[in-house]
Amino acid sequence: MDLALLRTFVTVHRAGSFTRAAALLGLSQPAVTSQIRTLERQLGRPLFLRQARGVTPTTIGDELAHKAAPHLDALVEIAETGLDDESSLRTLHLAGPPEFTAERAVPALTELTGEDGQAFALRASFGNADETLEGLAAGHHDLAISTARPRGALLSATALCDEEHVLVATPQWAEQIASDKPDLKGAPALEGVPVIEVHESLPFVSRYWASVFDSRPGVPGAVIVPDLRAVLACAVAGAGLAVLPRYLCGAALEHGGIVALHEPAVPPLRTYFLVVRTGTLAMAHIARAHEWLLRAATDWD
């Protein structure tokens, strides 16, 4: 079986589209279509179901991808790094949400970039769950941190850690809120308090309200900034209330710049997953980074 055909097949399987696969491979879409048809004729079975938007693998297609992808990845790794491991420094491509990756994952992994004979170079990129998982499946990343567990056999996920969310504001806002009566469900009187969030849909605040108060927030976002570190800075500056991961706002809580507005019996949690392409943990540098992050996570609060 022609390895070039298999490479095209795996790229289409990961991209979910002939058009996206063609762009990734630097080929024309007709060339990709022709290669897939050739492979299907050789196997005597269809590998994809054509749809209005992209393609969906058949059962045979999924099985072939599951078997072939790890070996193709290993061949690509050999081609990129060469056979002389002593003179070639492997590169680990990591992707994940900006705040968690920057504050937790990257500092932990920098310990593995030294000169101990097993070191690797580190390249990090940021994105949301959909972006990072799509990039991982397409082969752009080696390791991804995601708040969504991927489906299917092509990606393999391991729970990394849980993140506790805290409702916070400055002591001045807390004093004003405390002077008002809570509602019938015991929620703080938060009407009129500006909300700081990462998106207009208020993902963190809405999740907190649904989990703790069994309701929806009744006010729109006053300040929208697409980074939780900026949300924290705005909250400390007195711009309003925010829902933040405890690991990110712990120091500000300890120093008194912000305070917790509510202490639920069961705080809302969000789980992070460590995700790889199935089979790639056979590669030493990916396996080492994967194990190191799992070990580091046991010490994260």
C-alpha positions in Angstrom: 0.0 0.0 0.0 1.4 3.4 -1.0 2.5 5.4 2.1 1.6 8.7 0.3 -2.0 7.5 -0.1 -2.1 6.6 3.6 -0.7 10.0 4.5 -3.4 11.7 2.5 -6.0 9.4 4.0 -5.0 10.1 7.6 -4.9 13.9 6.9 -8.4 13.8 5.5 -9.6 11.7 8.4 -8.2 14.2 10.9 -9.3 17.3 9.0 -12.8 16.0 8.2 -12.7 17.7 4.8 -10.9 17.2 1.5 -10.5 21.0 1.2 -8.8 21.4 4.6 -6.7 18.3 4.0 -5.5 19.7 0.6 -4.4 22.9 2.3 -2.5 21.0 5.0 -0.8 18.8 2.4 -0.1 21.6 -0.1 -2.1 19.7 -2.8 -5.1 20.6 -4.9 -8.5 19.3 -3.8 -8.8 17.2 -7.0 -5.5 15.5 -6.2 -6.6 14.6 -2.7 -9.9 13.3 -4.0 -8.1 11.2 -6.6 -5.8 9.7 -4.0 -8.6 8.8 -1.7 -10.5 7.2 -4.6 -7.4 5.2 -5.5 -7.0 3.9 -2.0 -10.7 3.0 -1.8 -10.3 1.0 -5.1 -7.3 -0.8 -3.7 -9.2 -1.7 -0.5 -12.5 -2.4 -2.3 -14.3 -0.5 0.4 -15.5 3.1 0.9 -13.5 5.1 3.5 -15.6 8.3 3.7 -19.2 9.3 3.3 -19.4 12.6 1.4 -21.6 15.2 3.0 -22.6 18.8 2.3 -19.9 20.0 4.6 -16.9 17.8 4.7 -16.7 14.0 5.0 -17.4 11.4 7.7 -15.3 8.3 7.9 -17.0 4.9 7.5 -16.3 2.1 10.0 -13.6 0.8 7.8 -12.1 4.3 7.5 -12.0 4.7 11.3 -10.4 1.3 11.7 -7.7 2.1 9.1 -7.0 5.5 10.7 -6.7 3.9 14.1 -4.2 1.4 12.8 -2.2 3.6 10.4 -2.0 7.0 12.1 0.4 6.2 14.9 2.9 4.5 12.5 2.7 7.4 10.1 3.3 9.9 12.9 6.3 7.8 14.0 7.7 7.9 10.4 7.2 11.6 10.2 9.0 12.0 13.6 12.0 10.0 12.3 12.1 12.1 9.1 12.0 15.4 11.0 14.5 14.5 13.8 16.8 12.2 11.9 18.4 9.1 13.3 21.1 10.8 15.4 19.2 11.5 18.6 22.4 12.8 20.3 22.7 15.7 17.9 19.0 16.3 17.1 16.8 18.0 19.7 13.2 16.9 19.5 10.5 19.6 19.6 7.3 19.2 21.6 4.4 21.2 20.3 1.9 22.0 23.0 -1.5 23.7 22.7 -4.1 24.7 25.2 -6.1 27.5 26.8 -3.9 30.6 27.2 -4.1 31.1 31.0 -3.8 27.5 32.2 -1.1 26.7 29.6 0.9 29.8 30.5 0.5 29.6 34.3 0.6 25.9 34.8 1.8 23.7 31.9 4.6 25.7 30.3 6.4 26.4 33.6 6.2 22.7 34.5 7.5 21.6 31.1 10.5 24.0 31.1 12.2 21.7 33.5 12.4 19.2 30.7 14.2 21.5 28.3 17.6 21.3 30.0 20.6 19.3 28.9 20.0 15.9 30.5 20.2 13.7 27.4 16.4 13.5 27.2 15.6 17.2 26.7 13.4 18.6 24.0 12.6 22.0 22.6 9.2 23.4 23.6 6.8 25.3 21.3 3.4 26.4 22.8 0.3 27.8 21.2 -3.0 29.0 22.6 -6.6 28.3 21.6 -10.0 27.2 22.8 -10.9 23.5 23.0 -12.2 23.2 19.5 -9.1 24.8 18.0 -6.6 22.8 20.0 -8.3 19.5 19.4 -8.6 20.1 15.7 -5.0 21.2 15.5 -3.9 18.1 17.4 -5.9 15.8 15.1 -4.4 17.5 12.1 -0.9 16.9 13.4 0.0 20.5 14.2 0.4 19.7 17.9 1.8 16.8 19.8 0.0 17.3 23.1 -3.1 19.3 23.9 -4.7 20.5 27.1 -8.5 20.8 26.7 -11.6 21.3 28.8 -13.5 19.1 26.4 -13.0 15.3 26.2 -12.6 14.4 22.6 -14.8 11.7 21.0 -13.7 8.9 18.8 -10.6 6.7 18.8 -8.2 9.0 17.0 -7.5 11.1 20.1 -6.9 9.7 23.6 -7.6 11.8 26.7 -6.5 11.5 30.3 -8.0 13.6 33.1 -5.3 16.1 34.2 -6.8 18.1 37.1 -9.9 19.9 38.3 -10.2 23.7 38.4 -12.3 25.3 41.2 -14.2 28.5 40.2 -14.7 31.4 42.6 -17.1 34.3 42.5 -15.0 37.4 43.4 -15.0 41.2 43.6 -13.2 43.9 45.6 -13.9 44.3 49.3 -15.8 47.5 48.4 -18.2 45.7 46.2 -18.5 42.9 48.8 -19.5 45.5 51.4 -22.1 47.0 49.2 -23.5 43.5 48.3 -23.6 42.5 51.9 -25.8 45.5 52.8 -28.5 44.2 50.5 -30.8 41.2 51.2 -30.0 38.0 49.4 -32.7 36.5 47.2 -35.0 33.6 48.2 -32.5 31.1 47.0 -29.7 32.5 49.1 -27.8 34.1 46.3 -26.0 37.4 47.1 -27.8 40.5 46.0 -25.9 41.0 42.8 -28.2 43.2 40.7 -26.5 46.3 39.5 -23.0 44.9 40.0 -21.0 45.0 36.7 -19.9 41.7 35.3 -16.4 41.1 33.9 -16.1 38.1 31.4 -14.1 36.6 28.6 -17.0 36.5 26.1 -20.4 38.1 25.6 -22.1 34.8 26.3 -20.7 35.0 29.9 -19.4 31.4 30.0 -17.9 31.4 33.5 -20.6 33.4 35.2 -23.4 31.4 33.5 -21.8 28.1 34.5 -21.4 29.4 38.1 -25.0 30.6 38.3 -26.4 27.4 36.9 -24.3 25.2 39.2 -24.7 27.2 42.5 -27.9 29.2 42.2 -29.8 27.1 39.6 -30.5 30.2 37.6 -29.1 32.5 34.9 -27.3 35.7 35.5 -29.6 38.6 35.1 -27.1 41.3 33.9 -25.0 41.6 30.7 -21.3 41.8 30.7 -19.9 45.3 31.4 -16.3 44.5 30.6 -15.4 41.7 28.1 -11.7 40.8 27.7 -10.7 37.5 26.1 -8.1 36.5 28.7 -8.8 35.5 32.3 -5.7 37.3 33.5 -7.2 40.5 32.2 -10.5 39.6 33.9 -8.6 39.3 37.2 -6.8 42.6 36.7 -10.1 44.3 36.0 -11.7 42.7 39.1 -8.8 43.9 41.3 -9.2 47.4 39.8 -12.8 47.4 41.0 -14.6 47.0 37.6 -17.1 44.5 39.0 -17.6 40.9 39.8 -16.0 37.9 38.0 -15.8 34.1 38.2 -12.2 33.0 38.1 -10.2 29.8 38.6 -8.9 29.6 42.2 -5.3 28.9 41.0 -5.4 32.2 39.0 -6.9 34.4 41.7 -5.5 32.7 44.8 -2.7 35.3 45.4 -5.1 38.2 45.0 -7.5 36.6 47.5 -4.7 36.0 49.9 -3.5 39.6 49.6 -7.0 41.0 50.0 -7.2 42.7 46.6 -10.4 40.7 46.0 -12.6 38.6 48.2 -14.9 35.6 47.6 -18.5 36.8 47.4 -20.0 33.4 48.0 -18.7 30.1 49.5 -20.9 27.3 48.2 -20.9 23.9 49.9 -19.9 22.4 46.6 -17.9 24.8 44.4 -18.2 24.5 40.6 -15.4 22.6 39.0 -14.0 22.2 35.5 -11.9 19.3 34.4 -8.8 19.6 32.2 -7.8 16.8 29.9 -4.4 15.9 28.5 -4.9 14.8 25.0 -2.7 13.0 22.4 -3.2 11.3 19.1 -3.7 7.6 19.8 -0.4 5.8 19.6 1.9 8.8 19.8 2.8 8.1 23.5 5.2 5.6 21.9 7.3 8.6 21.1 9.7 9.2 24.0 9.5 13.0 24.2 5.7 13.0 24.1 5.4 10.3 26.7 7.8 12.1 29.0 6.0 15.4 28.8 2.6 13.6 29.3 3.9 11.8 32.4 5.6 14.9 33.7 2.4 17.0 33.5 0.3 14.3 35.2 2.9 14.2 38.0 3.0 18.0 38.3 -0.8 18.2 38.5 -0.8 16.3 41.7 0.8 19.4 43.4 -1.5 22.0 41.8 -4.2 23.4 44.1 
